[in-house]
Amino acid sequence: MRAVSVVVVLTIIGFIPLPYVLEHSVPAKKASDFVEVTGKKEGGEGQVMITAVGVSNARVFTSILALLPDYSLEPEVDYVVPDDYYERHDKASEQENDTMTSSQLNALQVAYRAANRPVEMQQKNIYVSSVNSNSSFREQLQRGDRILKVNNQTYSNPYELLDKLEKKAVGALITIEYSRKGVLHTASGHLVVNKSSGKPSLGVELYSEVSLLVNPHISLKSNGVEGPSGGLMFSLEIYNQLSSKDITKGHIVAGTGTIDHKGNVGRISGVEKKVIAANRAGATIFFVPDDTIDADIVRLNPKLRTNYHEAVRAAIKIKSQMTIVPVKTFDDALLYLQKLPPA
């Protein structure tokens, strides 16, 4: 009887959640598996690769996996910011994305415009895609909920809503009116830090009904990859399919980084795991955000490093021969590829 009790106690302890997430490396994927432009040219020998990181809530038992080289325990919040940071920086902030859908759509706009192809986007209605583990709405909202009002205001698309929220302070009280299967509900919670952008966020991934007017037509797929960090590589793949030439010039090109509707590349998390995945996929070039960390954030997070620093350190650690290329914009990445000699 005592042995049974010990087993029960150990089982209960094993499932106790920890204030960490468990990150692990996942295989890099061909960006062409996610997007297809009608009438695209025949593919060259090179490839544009998407890298991602698997993330799960850490528990006592699963934390043991962190002993393996492809796994690590990471804080739920990557870094902390001063209480008044966003009030002092709101004018300089740009819109970021919480959703895979928005990331793809930003990439589409950037690539089509760079290729001088017509693109027009019309959005209506905002829906919940998923709720992050650090969100104070995690017990209230669920996938498919339609957002009607936020703090008694209506919004036509996620961009407008995210832009408004980023001008508030982390911890600000937010009330959301939403509908689920035709029934009206209200949820209340506080803004948290977006792990990718470091800005105030609901911790809720959103998407909207979108009408795309593009020429030529394009098909977008998520293929199980979530989050905005594939934005840069999506934009390069779309441009590659629109271009008459193979921009990879026979190279296997991997990378990571968010992208906004203006083509700016933003900071991401999980860089080390993505470098590992890219190296295993045979990539010779790895694009990484050339981010700058604000002095106020460095002061509170002395161990925080730029994405470029993290990528270089990871490449050295695994003795990779990949060239790590820091970029601030889509144009930076495209210019690098244009100057690249054929493989």
PATORVEX-580365 format. One record per residue (C-alpha): residue number from 1; x, y, z. Coordinates in steps of 0.001 Angstrom, whole numbers. Example, Ala and Ser with C-alpha at 12.3 -4.5 7.8 and 13.67 -1.06 7.14 Angstrom:
+-----+---------+---------+---------+
: pos :    east :   north :      up :
+-----+---------+---------+---------+
:   1 :   12300 :   -4500 :    7800 :
:   2 :   13670 :   -1060 :    7140 :
+-----+---------+---------+---------+
//
This chain:
+-----+---------+---------+---------+
: pos :    east :   north :      up :
+-----+---------+---------+---------+
:   1 :       0 :       0 :       0 :
:   2 :    2862 :    2361 :     857 :
:   3 :    4526 :    1655 :   -2505 :
:   4 :    1307 :    2534 :   -4324 :
:   5 :    1066 :    5794 :   -2374 :
:   6 :    4647 :    6690 :   -3304 :
:   7 :    3912 :    6054 :   -6993 :
:   8 :     795 :    8217 :   -6833 :
:   9 :    2693 :   11049 :   -5133 :
:  10 :    5545 :   10880 :   -7660 :
:  11 :    3055 :   10892 :  -10535 :
:  12 :    1329 :   13972 :   -9140 :
:  13 :    4661 :   15731 :   -8623 :
:  14 :    5754 :   14818 :  -12136 :
:  15 :    2860 :   16703 :  -13695 :
:  16 :    3339 :   19885 :  -11663 :
:  17 :    3783 :   22775 :  -14146 :
:  18 :    7002 :   24788 :  -14009 :
:  19 :    7438 :   28510 :  -14817 :
:  20 :    9329 :   27541 :  -17971 :
:  21 :    8677 :   26340 :  -21495 :
:  22 :   10457 :   23397 :  -23087 :
:  23 :   11941 :   24302 :  -26473 :
:  24 :   13212 :   21747 :  -28960 :
:  25 :   14602 :   21789 :  -32476 :
:  26 :   12342 :   20614 :  -35313 :
:  27 :   13402 :   19836 :  -38907 :
:  28 :   13607 :   22790 :  -41298 :
:  29 :   10993 :   22736 :  -44075 :
:  30 :   10968 :   23903 :  -47676 :
:  31 :    9221 :   27259 :  -47960 :
:  32 :    7784 :   26104 :  -51285 :
:  33 :    5621 :   23658 :  -49290 :
:  34 :    3832 :   26668 :  -47790 :
:  35 :    3290 :   28945 :  -50779 :
:  36 :    2576 :   28388 :  -54465 :
:  37 :    2261 :   31140 :  -57064 :
:  38 :     179 :   30293 :  -60116 :
:  39 :    2361 :   29959 :  -63203 :
:  40 :    5585 :   30026 :  -61180 :
:  41 :    8830 :   29195 :  -62951 :
:  42 :   10455 :   25794 :  -62624 :
:  43 :   12368 :   25479 :  -59344 :
:  44 :   16147 :   25721 :  -59333 :
:  45 :   18593 :   23593 :  -57433 :
:  46 :   18534 :   25920 :  -54410 :
:  47 :   15949 :   26106 :  -51666 :
:  48 :   14479 :   28632 :  -49277 :
:  49 :   14000 :   26923 :  -45895 :
:  50 :   11653 :   27749 :  -43015 :
:  51 :   12938 :   27071 :  -39493 :
:  52 :   10765 :   26730 :  -36402 :
:  53 :   10994 :   25698 :  -32758 :
:  54 :    8772 :   23257 :  -30896 :
:  55 :    7474 :   24721 :  -27631 :
:  56 :    5508 :   23076 :  -24815 :
:  57 :    4712 :   23914 :  -21219 :
:  58 :    7372 :   22419 :  -18953 :
:  59 :    6484 :   20005 :  -16150 :
:  60 :    8678 :   18228 :  -13637 :
:  61 :    8834 :   15006 :  -15673 :
:  62 :    9296 :   16621 :  -19087 :
:  63 :   12007 :   18969 :  -17805 :
:  64 :   14359 :   15968 :  -17846 :
:  65 :   14403 :   16291 :  -21651 :
:  66 :   16437 :   19495 :  -21226 :
:  67 :   19454 :   17221 :  -20681 :
:  68 :   19304 :   16327 :  -24385 :
:  69 :   21177 :   18602 :  -26867 :
:  70 :   18061 :   19472 :  -28891 :
:  71 :   16047 :   20574 :  -25830 :
:  72 :   16282 :   23445 :  -23368 :
:  73 :   14246 :   24995 :  -20576 :
:  74 :   13518 :   28654 :  -21214 :
:  75 :   11711 :   31270 :  -19082 :
:  76 :    8083 :   31879 :  -20073 :
:  77 :    8991 :   35553 :  -20548 :
:  78 :   12265 :   36121 :  -22409 :
:  79 :   13008 :   39450 :  -20759 :
:  80 :   11480 :   42165 :  -18612 :
:  81 :   11080 :   45844 :  -19472 :
:  82 :   10829 :   49024 :  -17349 :
:  83 :    7276 :   49914 :  -16299 :
:  84 :    7190 :   53073 :  -18428 :
:  85 :    9167 :   51670 :  -21364 :
:  86 :    6297 :   51501 :  -23852 :
:  87 :    4932 :   54901 :  -22905 :
:  88 :    8340 :   56384 :  -23773 :
:  89 :    8791 :   54380 :  -26981 :
:  90 :    5283 :   54122 :  -28418 :
:  91 :    5916 :   56613 :  -31219 :
:  92 :    8840 :   54580 :  -32509 :
:  93 :    7099 :   51218 :  -32360 :
:  94 :    5935 :   49441 :  -35491 :
:  95 :    3113 :   46954 :  -35812 :
:  96 :    4089 :   43357 :  -35166 :
:  97 :    2123 :   40147 :  -35705 :
:  98 :     933 :   37504 :  -33287 :
:  99 :    -300 :   35164 :  -35983 :
: 100 :    1022 :   32870 :  -38630 :
: 101 :   -1694 :   34122 :  -40989 :
: 102 :    -699 :   37762 :  -40525 :
: 103 :    2950 :   36846 :  -40995 :
: 104 :    2193 :   35186 :  -44327 :
: 105 :      61 :   38117 :  -45452 :
: 106 :    2773 :   40617 :  -44572 :
: 107 :    5251 :   38495 :  -46499 :
: 108 :    2879 :   38433 :  -49446 :
: 109 :    2509 :   42217 :  -49521 :
: 110 :    6256 :   42791 :  -49235 :
: 111 :    7160 :   40256 :  -51924 :
: 112 :    4522 :   41318 :  -54455 :
: 113 :    5420 :   44974 :  -54091 :
: 114 :    9133 :   44221 :  -54418 :
: 115 :    8366 :   42264 :  -57595 :
: 116 :    6180 :   45135 :  -58893 :
: 117 :    3105 :   42907 :  -58963 :
: 118 :    -379 :   44164 :  -58014 :
: 119 :   -1615 :   43293 :  -54516 :
: 120 :   -4574 :   44571 :  -52526 :
: 121 :   -5760 :   43190 :  -49207 :
: 122 :   -9216 :   43557 :  -47665 :
: 123 :   -9861 :   42319 :  -44116 :
: 124 :  -12994 :   41933 :  -42018 :
: 125 :  -13844 :   40312 :  -38665 :
: 126 :  -11222 :   39236 :  -36130 :
: 127 :  -11001 :   35703 :  -34727 :
: 128 :   -8934 :   33893 :  -32108 :
: 129 :   -6433 :   31446 :  -33573 :
: 130 :   -4889 :   30305 :  -30277 :
: 131 :   -4165 :   31558 :  -26755 :
: 132 :    -590 :   31531 :  -25446 :
: 133 :     299 :   29967 :  -22104 :
: 134 :    1290 :   33316 :  -20578 :
: 135 :   -1954 :   35052 :  -21560 :
: 136 :   -4392 :   36068 :  -18831 :
: 137 :   -7160 :   35129 :  -21298 :
: 138 :   -6042 :   31488 :  -21539 :
: 139 :   -8998 :   30219 :  -19469 :
: 140 :  -11544 :   32420 :  -21237 :
: 141 :  -10908 :   32561 :  -24991 :
: 142 :  -10531 :   29703 :  -27434 :
: 143 :   -9919 :   29145 :  -31120 :
: 144 :  -12750 :   30377 :  -33328 :
: 145 :  -14077 :   33051 :  -30958 :
: 146 :  -14998 :   36199 :  -32887 :
: 147 :  -13704 :   39418 :  -31305 :
: 148 :  -16439 :   42065 :  -31339 :
: 149 :  -15092 :   44837 :  -29109 :
: 150 :  -11947 :   45509 :  -27095 :
: 151 :  -12374 :   48045 :  -24289 :
: 152 :  -15705 :   48912 :  -25899 :
: 153 :  -14104 :   49747 :  -29272 :
: 154 :  -14591 :   47894 :  -32552 :
: 155 :  -11735 :   47100 :  -34943 :
: 156 :  -11775 :   46129 :  -38594 :
: 157 :   -8579 :   44049 :  -38621 :
: 158 :   -5847 :   42648 :  -36321 :
: 159 :   -3322 :   45315 :  -37367 :
: 160 :   -5507 :   48126 :  -36080 :
: 161 :   -6117 :   46310 :  -32791 :
: 162 :   -2458 :   45358 :  -32229 :
: 163 :   -1318 :   48895 :  -32966 :
: 164 :   -3714 :   50234 :  -30325 :
: 165 :   -2669 :   47700 :  -27686 :
: 166 :    1054 :   48292 :  -28222 :
: 167 :     550 :   51889 :  -27077 :
: 168 :    -697 :   50702 :  -23692 :
: 169 :    1366 :   49475 :  -20747 :
: 170 :    2057 :   45851 :  -19883 :
: 171 :    -445 :   44932 :  -17176 :
: 172 :   -3175 :   47239 :  -18497 :
: 173 :   -6691 :   45875 :  -17916 :
: 174 :   -8429 :   44807 :  -21133 :
: 175 :  -12085 :   43820 :  -21581 :
: 176 :  -13062 :   41805 :  -24648 :
: 177 :  -16564 :   41260 :  -25972 :
: 178 :  -16730 :   38194 :  -28194 :
: 179 :  -19162 :   35683 :  -29650 :
: 180 :  -18906 :   31899 :  -29565 :
: 181 :  -21376 :   29893 :  -31609 :
: 182 :  -23702 :   32889 :  -31707 :
: 183 :  -23631 :   33519 :  -27941 :
: 184 :  -22170 :   36786 :  -26609 :
: 185 :  -19511 :   36656 :  -23860 :
: 186 :  -17180 :   39029 :  -22022 :
: 187 :  -13605 :   38325 :  -20937 :
: 188 :  -11236 :   40424 :  -18848 :
: 189 :   -7476 :   40197 :  -18464 :
: 190 :   -4183 :   42080 :  -18524 :
: 191 :   -1692 :   42766 :  -21289 :
: 192 :    1488 :   40664 :  -21227 :
: 193 :    4812 :   40892 :  -23049 :
: 194 :    4869 :   39479 :  -26568 :
: 195 :    7818 :   37043 :  -26561 :
: 196 :    8757 :   37817 :  -30159 :
: 197 :    8460 :   41601 :  -30257 :
: 198 :    8829 :   42517 :  -26575 :
: 199 :    5731 :   44697 :  -26868 :
: 200 :    2400 :   44673 :  -24975 :
: 201 :      80 :   41959 :  -26220 :
: 202 :   -3064 :   40028 :  -25365 :
: 203 :   -1030 :   36841 :  -25620 :
: 204 :   -3676 :   35805 :  -28135 :
: 205 :   -2958 :   34896 :  -31735 :
: 206 :   -5502 :   36467 :  -34062 :
: 207 :   -6569 :   36135 :  -37665 :
: 208 :   -9153 :   37790 :  -39888 :
: 209 :  -11237 :   36980 :  -42916 :
: 210 :   -9138 :   38213 :  -45803 :
: 211 :   -9913 :   38908 :  -49426 :
: 212 :   -6761 :   38977 :  -51518 :
: 213 :   -6584 :   40713 :  -54856 :
: 214 :   -3271 :   39677 :  -56378 :
: 215 :   -1887 :   38907 :  -59786 :
: 216 :    -784 :   36185 :  -60232 :
: 217 :   -2852 :   34143 :  -57767 :
: 218 :   -1121 :   32569 :  -54751 :
: 219 :   -2034 :   29736 :  -52382 :
: 220 :    -912 :   29959 :  -48731 :
: 221 :    -670 :   27020 :  -46315 :
: 222 :     345 :   26837 :  -42654 :
: 223 :    1399 :   23143 :  -42740 :
: 224 :    1455 :   22962 :  -38951 :
: 225 :    3926 :   25823 :  -38425 :
: 226 :    2700 :   28531 :  -36037 :
: 227 :    3975 :   31927 :  -35016 :
: 228 :    5304 :   34917 :  -36941 :
: 229 :    9012 :   34064 :  -37081 :
: 230 :    8861 :   32618 :  -40616 :
: 231 :    7803 :   35930 :  -42141 :
: 232 :   11137 :   36865 :  -43721 :
: 233 :   11637 :   33485 :  -45367 :
: 234 :    8051 :   33432 :  -46658 :
: 235 :    8621 :   36791 :  -48323 :
: 236 :   11815 :   35526 :  -49977 :
: 237 :   10114 :   32372 :  -51250 :
: 238 :    7142 :   34302 :  -52656 :
: 239 :    9487 :   36747 :  -54370 :
: 240 :   11532 :   33826 :  -55687 :
: 241 :    8427 :   32329 :  -57308 :
: 242 :    7435 :   35695 :  -58782 :
: 243 :   10932 :   36366 :  -60113 :
: 244 :   12158 :   35158 :  -63479 :
: 245 :   15436 :   34087 :  -61860 :
: 246 :   16270 :   31725 :  -58996 :
: 247 :   17328 :   34152 :  -56247 :
: 248 :   18995 :   31327 :  -54294 :
: 249 :   21428 :   30674 :  -57185 :
: 250 :   21582 :   27018 :  -56175 :
: 251 :   22223 :   27648 :  -52475 :
: 252 :   20157 :   26276 :  -49601 :
: 253 :   19080 :   29437 :  -47791 :
: 254 :   17526 :   29242 :  -44330 :
: 255 :   16700 :   31866 :  -41753 :
: 256 :   14238 :   33373 :  -39339 :
: 257 :   12687 :   36697 :  -38438 :
: 258 :    9302 :   38379 :  -38308 :
: 259 :    8343 :   40770 :  -41067 :
: 260 :    5942 :   43691 :  -40964 :
: 261 :    3974 :   45168 :  -43838 :
: 262 :    6848 :   47576 :  -44557 :
: 263 :    9453 :   44811 :  -44858 :
: 264 :   11175 :   45377 :  -41515 :
: 265 :   12635 :   42220 :  -39963 :
: 266 :   12002 :   41728 :  -36236 :
: 267 :   13534 :   39832 :  -33333 :
: 268 :   12479 :   36255 :  -32622 :
: 269 :   13080 :   33585 :  -29996 :
: 270 :   14612 :   30107 :  -30246 :
: 271 :   17505 :   31155 :  -32519 :
: 272 :   19873 :   28402 :  -31363 :
: 273 :   17407 :   25610 :  -32196 :
: 274 :   16757 :   27138 :  -35612 :
: 275 :   20468 :   27296 :  -36412 :
: 276 :   20729 :   23601 :  -35535 :
: 277 :   17790 :   22743 :  -37819 :
: 278 :   19166 :   24819 :  -40704 :
: 279 :   22582 :   23199 :  -40400 :
: 280 :   21048 :   19714 :  -40477 :
: 281 :   19100 :   20686 :  -43609 :
: 282 :   22372 :   21506 :  -45344 :
: 283 :   21880 :   25271 :  -45433 :
: 284 :   24932 :   27350 :  -46287 :
: 285 :   23324 :   30730 :  -45498 :
: 286 :   21277 :   31677 :  -42457 :
: 287 :   19458 :   35020 :  -42295 :
: 288 :   18869 :   36364 :  -38782 :
: 289 :   17362 :   39637 :  -37504 :
: 290 :   19932 :   42386 :  -37041 :
: 291 :   18133 :   43619 :  -33942 :
: 292 :   19234 :   46292 :  -31492 :
: 293 :   18433 :   45858 :  -27812 :
: 294 :   17432 :   49028 :  -26007 :
: 295 :   19778 :   50128 :  -23192 :
: 296 :   16893 :   50140 :  -20687 :
: 297 :   16158 :   46491 :  -21462 :
: 298 :   19838 :   45519 :  -21296 :
: 299 :   20046 :   47101 :  -17858 :
: 300 :   17288 :   44814 :  -16549 :
: 301 :   18410 :   41788 :  -18588 :
: 302 :   22234 :   41777 :  -18587 :
: 303 :   22398 :   38275 :  -20097 :
: 304 :   20164 :   39145 :  -23056 :
: 305 :   21921 :   39027 :  -26426 :
: 306 :   20958 :   40084 :  -29937 :
: 307 :   19615 :   37457 :  -32333 :
: 308 :   22782 :   37787 :  -34429 :
: 309 :   24975 :   37150 :  -31380 :
: 310 :   22844 :   34108 :  -30465 :
: 311 :   23038 :   32717 :  -34007 :
: 312 :   26812 :   33120 :  -34301 :
: 313 :   27322 :   31536 :  -30894 :
: 314 :   25074 :   28606 :  -31854 :
: 315 :   26896 :   28070 :  -35166 :
: 316 :   30263 :   28037 :  -33401 :
: 317 :   28947 :   25616 :  -30793 :
: 318 :   27888 :   23033 :  -33390 :
: 319 :   30909 :   23803 :  -35625 :
: 320 :   28695 :   24819 :  -38529 :
: 321 :   30156 :   26314 :  -41714 :
: 322 :   26990 :   28312 :  -42436 :
: 323 :   27360 :   32011 :  -43123 :
: 324 :   25258 :   33923 :  -40572 :
: 325 :   23856 :   37036 :  -42241 :
: 326 :   22231 :   39780 :  -40112 :
: 327 :   19437 :   41727 :  -41857 :
: 328 :   17191 :   44586 :  -40806 :
: 329 :   14847 :   44477 :  -43807 :
: 330 :   13625 :   42261 :  -46630 :
: 331 :   15631 :   44431 :  -49007 :
: 332 :   18823 :   43660 :  -47043 :
: 333 :   18285 :   39922 :  -47550 :
: 334 :   17382 :   40314 :  -51215 :
: 335 :   20424 :   42499 :  -51896 :
: 336 :   22697 :   39903 :  -50247 :
: 337 :   21284 :   37164 :  -52482 :
: 338 :   21616 :   39317 :  -55590 :
: 339 :   25349 :   39769 :  -54882 :
: 340 :   25832 :   36088 :  -54011 :
: 341 :   27879 :   34030 :  -56508 :
: 342 :   26261 :   30830 :  -57825 :
: 343 :   26739 :   27687 :  -55725 :
+-----+---------+---------+---------+
//
